[in-house]
Amino acid sequence: MGHLDHATFGWLTPVLSYAMACIGAALGLRCTVRALDATGRSRRNWLLTAASAIGTGIWTMHFVAMLGFGVTGTDIRYNVPLTILSLLIAMAVVGVGVFAVGYGRDRGRALLIGGLTTGVGVASMHYMGMAALRLHGEVTYDPVLVALSVAIAVVAATAALWAALNIHKPAAVALASLVMGAAVSSMHYTGMLAVEVRVAPSTAGLPGATAMQFIFPLAVGLGSYLFITSAFVALSPTAKERAAYASAEQLTEPDERAVDVAPPGFRAQGGRPPVTEEPERAPAGTSYGGLAGAPPSYAYPAGPVHPVDRGSAGP
């Protein structure tokens, strides 16, 4: 029986794998929340992003943790096609669960179907990734611990989807992602505790790629994808923000339907202030109240004289 070491690099791989699981969960939950507020093609795109984020985060968590996995007495290699297939399965099955929640009319039923599908998909990714292992010996599993790891995966996935449906505040989403990351990590290490290896010493070469040749570069690339997508989601305006921007633009635009009701003499011409007309002067010699000479100041109106008033003016 070979000795299994799950942390050949100390706490580095467990902590880093947990961080990747949290980032993937947070991004997936945020995208699902955005999808539920959208419609049409926008909803579909957000759900696709959520599925890729959750699937990528879980897969990266698994294989970052596997970087610290070692068995005494044998080298370890990975079958490249099976490893890539486990990533695709993770994203596809998680996508089925996320779309069930995003388009389901009965939220309770959609939550159960989505949680079960996503949880089984996470467990399938884990054990397909383990099937990609190549070593000198035989790998067996404790069925009780395998069943427990699948149950943890289903519960974790259901809880994450419930959070996506009911939690919308960023702080609450962050807390839910931490819980989801802990659940996924618990599922992984529970499944790893189920592993037993009977080593068969051999000098023959093993097929496949080493962890540093294949797993490490792929994990770095997928981790970069998660960080870039997180930045995109953080900078992308929400539906409420877009509506607020549209309302603000409508308030600042001039109203073309406005009607100029000012009298002709008071309308601006060419953007210049209105030109007032000079008041008409009475003929010389006209008396005002028996007084000859210049008329008193109240005899002249303050503004232009209306044509009707001109006709009625007289001594």
C-alpha positions as CSV (number, residue, x, y, z in Angstrom):
1,M,0.0,0.0,0.0
2,G,1.5,3.3,-1.1
3,H,1.6,6.3,1.2
4,L,-0.5,9.2,-0.2
5,D,0.6,12.7,0.4
6,H,-2.1,15.4,-0.3
7,A,0.1,18.4,0.4
8,T,3.6,17.8,-0.9
9,F,4.1,21.6,-1.1
10,G,2.6,22.2,2.4
11,W,-0.3,24.6,2.8
12,L,0.3,26.2,-0.6
13,T,-1.8,24.0,-2.8
14,P,-4.8,23.6,-0.4
15,V,-5.0,27.4,0.2
16,L,-4.5,28.3,-3.5
17,S,-7.1,25.7,-4.6
18,Y,-9.6,27.0,-2.1
19,A,-9.0,30.5,-3.4
20,M,-9.7,29.4,-7.0
21,A,-12.9,27.7,-5.9
22,C,-14.1,30.8,-4.2
23,I,-13.3,33.0,-7.2
24,G,-15.1,30.7,-9.6
25,A,-18.1,30.5,-7.3
26,A,-18.3,34.2,-6.8
27,L,-18.0,34.9,-10.5
28,G,-20.6,32.3,-11.3
29,L,-23.1,33.5,-8.7
30,R,-22.6,37.1,-9.8
31,C,-23.2,36.2,-13.4
32,T,-26.3,34.2,-12.5
33,V,-27.7,37.2,-10.6
34,R,-27.1,39.4,-13.6
35,A,-28.8,36.8,-15.9
36,L,-31.9,36.8,-13.7
37,D,-32.3,40.6,-14.2
38,A,-31.8,40.3,-18.0
39,T,-33.9,39.0,-20.9
40,G,-33.3,37.4,-24.3
41,R,-29.8,37.0,-25.6
42,S,-28.3,38.9,-22.7
43,R,-29.7,36.4,-20.2
44,R,-28.3,33.5,-22.3
45,N,-24.8,35.1,-22.5
46,W,-24.7,35.7,-18.7
47,L,-25.7,32.1,-18.0
48,L,-23.0,30.8,-20.4
49,T,-20.5,33.0,-18.5
50,A,-21.7,31.7,-15.2
51,A,-21.4,28.0,-16.3
52,S,-17.9,28.5,-17.6
53,A,-16.9,30.4,-14.5
54,I,-18.2,27.8,-12.0
55,G,-16.9,24.9,-14.1
56,T,-13.5,26.4,-14.6
57,G,-13.2,27.4,-11.0
58,I,-14.1,23.9,-9.7
59,W,-11.7,22.2,-12.3
60,T,-8.9,24.6,-11.4
61,M,-9.4,24.0,-7.7
62,H,-9.3,20.2,-8.3
63,F,-6.1,20.2,-10.3
64,V,-4.3,22.9,-8.3
65,A,-4.9,20.6,-5.3
66,M,-3.6,17.7,-7.3
67,L,-0.3,19.5,-7.9
68,G,0.4,18.7,-4.2
69,F,-0.7,15.0,-4.6
70,G,2.0,12.4,-4.4
71,V,2.3,8.6,-3.9
72,T,5.5,7.1,-2.5
73,G,7.1,4.5,-4.7
74,T,5.7,5.7,-8.0
75,D,5.7,8.6,-10.4
76,I,2.4,10.2,-11.5
77,R,1.4,11.2,-15.0
78,Y,-1.9,12.5,-16.4
79,N,-3.8,11.4,-19.5
80,V,-4.2,14.7,-21.5
81,P,-7.4,13.9,-23.4
82,L,-9.2,12.6,-20.3
83,T,-8.1,15.7,-18.3
84,I,-9.4,18.1,-20.9
85,L,-12.6,16.0,-21.2
86,S,-13.1,16.4,-17.4
87,L,-13.0,20.2,-17.9
88,L,-15.6,20.2,-20.7
89,I,-17.9,17.9,-18.7
90,A,-17.6,20.2,-15.7
91,M,-18.7,23.3,-17.8
92,A,-21.4,21.4,-19.7
93,V,-23.1,19.8,-16.7
94,V,-22.9,22.9,-14.6
95,G,-24.4,24.8,-17.6
96,V,-27.4,22.5,-17.6
97,G,-28.0,23.2,-13.9
98,V,-27.5,27.0,-14.3
99,F,-29.8,27.2,-17.3
100,A,-32.5,25.2,-15.4
101,V,-32.4,27.8,-12.8
102,G,-32.2,30.7,-15.2
103,Y,-35.2,29.7,-17.4
104,G,-37.2,27.5,-15.0
105,R,-40.7,28.9,-14.2
106,D,-41.1,26.8,-11.0
107,R,-38.2,28.0,-8.9
108,G,-38.3,25.2,-6.4
109,R,-38.3,22.4,-9.0
110,A,-35.6,24.2,-11.0
111,L,-33.5,24.5,-7.9
112,L,-33.7,20.8,-7.2
113,I,-33.0,19.8,-10.8
114,G,-30.2,22.3,-11.1
115,G,-28.6,21.4,-7.8
116,L,-28.7,17.7,-8.5
117,T,-27.4,18.1,-12.0
118,T,-24.6,20.5,-11.1
119,G,-23.6,18.4,-8.1
120,V,-23.4,15.2,-10.1
121,G,-21.4,17.1,-12.7
122,V,-18.9,18.3,-10.2
123,A,-18.4,14.8,-8.8
124,S,-18.1,13.4,-12.3
125,M,-15.4,16.0,-13.1
126,H,-13.5,15.0,-10.0
127,Y,-13.6,11.2,-10.6
128,M,-12.9,11.6,-14.3
129,G,-9.9,13.7,-13.4
130,M,-8.8,10.9,-11.0
131,A,-9.3,8.4,-13.9
132,A,-6.7,10.4,-15.9
133,L,-4.0,9.5,-13.3
134,R,-1.3,7.2,-14.6
135,L,1.0,5.5,-12.0
136,H,2.6,2.2,-11.2
137,G,-0.1,0.5,-9.2
138,E,-3.8,0.1,-8.8
139,V,-6.2,2.8,-7.6
140,T,-9.3,1.8,-5.6
141,Y,-11.9,3.7,-3.7
142,D,-13.9,3.5,-0.5
143,P,-17.5,3.4,-1.7
144,V,-18.9,5.1,1.5
145,L,-16.5,8.1,1.2
146,V,-17.3,8.3,-2.6
147,A,-21.0,8.5,-1.8
148,L,-20.4,11.1,0.8
149,S,-18.3,13.2,-1.6
150,V,-21.1,13.1,-4.2
151,A,-23.7,14.1,-1.5
152,I,-21.4,17.1,-0.5
153,A,-21.2,18.1,-4.1
154,V,-25.0,18.0,-4.6
155,V,-25.7,20.0,-1.4
156,A,-23.0,22.5,-2.2
157,A,-24.3,23.0,-5.7
158,T,-27.9,23.4,-4.5
159,A,-26.9,25.9,-1.9
160,A,-24.9,27.9,-4.5
161,L,-27.9,28.0,-6.9
162,W,-30.2,29.0,-4.0
163,A,-27.9,31.8,-3.2
164,A,-28.0,32.9,-6.8
165,L,-31.8,33.1,-6.7
166,N,-32.2,34.8,-3.4
167,I,-29.0,36.8,-2.6
168,H,-28.3,39.9,-4.7
169,K,-26.2,42.1,-2.5
170,P,-22.4,41.9,-3.3
171,A,-21.4,41.3,0.3
172,A,-23.9,38.4,0.6
173,V,-22.7,37.0,-2.7
174,A,-19.1,37.2,-1.5
175,L,-20.0,35.3,1.7
176,A,-21.9,32.7,-0.2
177,S,-18.9,32.2,-2.5
178,L,-16.7,31.5,0.5
179,V,-19.1,28.9,1.8
180,M,-19.3,27.4,-1.7
181,G,-15.5,27.3,-2.0
182,A,-15.3,25.5,1.4
183,A,-17.9,23.0,0.3
184,V,-16.2,22.2,-3.0
185,S,-12.8,21.9,-1.2
186,S,-14.4,19.6,1.3
187,M,-15.9,17.5,-1.5
188,H,-12.5,17.2,-3.2
189,Y,-10.6,16.1,-0.1
190,T,-13.3,13.8,1.0
191,G,-13.0,12.1,-2.4
192,M,-9.3,12.0,-2.0
193,L,-9.6,10.3,1.4
194,A,-11.5,7.5,-0.5
195,V,-8.5,6.8,-2.6
196,E,-6.2,3.8,-2.0
197,V,-3.2,2.9,-4.1
198,R,-1.5,-0.5,-4.2
199,V,1.9,0.3,-5.7
200,A,3.5,-2.1,-8.1
201,P,7.2,-1.0,-8.4
202,S,8.3,-0.8,-12.0
203,T,11.1,0.8,-14.0
204,A,8.9,1.2,-17.1
205,G,8.0,4.6,-18.3
206,L,4.5,6.0,-17.7
207,P,2.4,7.5,-20.5
208,G,1.0,11.0,-20.3
209,A,2.3,14.4,-19.0
210,T,3.6,15.4,-15.6
211,A,1.7,17.9,-13.5
212,M,4.2,20.7,-14.2
213,Q,4.2,20.0,-18.0
214,F,0.5,20.1,-18.5
215,I,-1.6,20.7,-15.3
216,F,0.3,23.8,-14.1
217,P,0.2,25.8,-17.3
218,L,-3.4,25.0,-17.9
219,A,-4.4,25.9,-14.4
220,V,-2.5,29.2,-14.7
221,G,-4.3,30.0,-18.0
222,L,-7.7,29.2,-16.6
223,G,-7.0,31.2,-13.5
224,S,-6.1,34.2,-15.6
225,Y,-9.4,33.7,-17.5
226,L,-11.3,33.9,-14.1
227,F,-9.5,37.1,-13.1
228,I,-10.1,38.8,-16.5
229,T,-13.7,37.8,-16.5
230,S,-14.2,39.0,-13.0
231,A,-12.8,42.4,-14.0
232,F,-15.2,42.5,-17.0
233,V,-18.2,41.6,-14.8
234,A,-17.2,44.2,-12.2
235,L,-16.9,47.0,-14.8
236,S,-20.0,46.0,-16.7
237,P,-23.0,48.2,-15.7
238,T,-26.1,46.5,-14.3
239,A,-29.6,46.8,-15.8
240,K,-30.5,49.4,-13.1
241,E,-27.4,51.4,-13.8
242,R,-28.1,51.4,-17.6
243,A,-31.7,52.6,-16.9
244,A,-30.4,55.4,-14.6
245,Y,-28.0,56.5,-17.4
246,A,-30.8,56.5,-19.9
247,S,-33.0,58.6,-17.6
248,A,-30.2,61.1,-17.0
249,E,-29.7,61.5,-20.8
250,Q,-33.4,62.2,-21.4
251,L,-33.4,64.9,-18.7
252,T,-30.3,66.6,-20.2
253,E,-31.6,66.6,-23.8
254,P,-33.5,69.7,-25.0
255,D,-37.2,69.3,-25.5
256,E,-37.9,69.8,-29.2
257,R,-41.6,70.0,-28.5
258,A,-41.3,73.2,-26.5
259,V,-43.3,76.1,-28.1
260,D,-42.1,79.7,-28.0
261,V,-45.1,81.7,-26.7
262,A,-43.4,85.0,-26.2
263,P,-44.8,88.1,-28.0
264,P,-43.1,89.0,-31.2
265,G,-41.4,92.0,-29.7
266,F,-39.8,89.8,-27.0
267,R,-38.5,86.9,-29.1
268,A,-34.8,86.5,-29.3
269,Q,-33.3,86.8,-32.8
270,G,-30.3,84.7,-33.7
271,G,-29.5,84.0,-30.1
272,R,-29.3,87.7,-29.3
273,P,-31.4,89.4,-26.6
274,P,-34.7,90.9,-27.9
275,V,-34.6,94.4,-29.3
276,T,-37.2,96.7,-27.9
277,E,-38.9,99.3,-30.0
278,E,-38.6,103.0,-29.1
279,P,-41.8,104.5,-27.7
280,E,-43.6,106.8,-30.0
281,R,-43.3,110.6,-29.3
282,A,-46.3,112.9,-29.4
283,P,-46.2,115.8,-31.9
284,A,-44.8,119.1,-30.6
285,G,-47.2,121.4,-28.9
286,T,-49.3,118.6,-27.5
287,S,-50.5,119.4,-24.0
288,Y,-50.7,116.9,-21.1
289,G,-53.3,117.8,-18.6
290,G,-53.1,121.5,-19.5
291,L,-49.3,121.5,-19.1
292,A,-47.2,122.4,-22.1
293,G,-43.7,121.1,-22.6
294,A,-42.3,117.6,-22.2
295,P,-44.7,114.9,-21.2
296,P,-44.3,113.4,-17.7
297,S,-42.4,110.2,-17.3
298,Y,-45.5,108.1,-16.8
299,A,-46.7,109.1,-20.3
300,Y,-44.3,106.7,-21.9
301,P,-44.8,102.9,-21.4
302,A,-41.8,100.9,-20.0
303,G,-41.8,98.6,-23.1
304,P,-42.9,98.6,-26.7
305,V,-46.3,99.9,-27.6
306,H,-48.8,97.4,-28.9
307,P,-50.2,98.4,-32.4
308,V,-53.7,98.4,-31.0
309,D,-52.7,100.9,-28.3
310,R,-51.1,103.1,-30.9
311,G,-54.4,103.6,-32.7
312,S,-56.2,104.5,-29.6
313,A,-53.6,107.0,-28.3
314,G,-54.7,110.6,-28.5
315,P,-54.9,113.9,-26.5
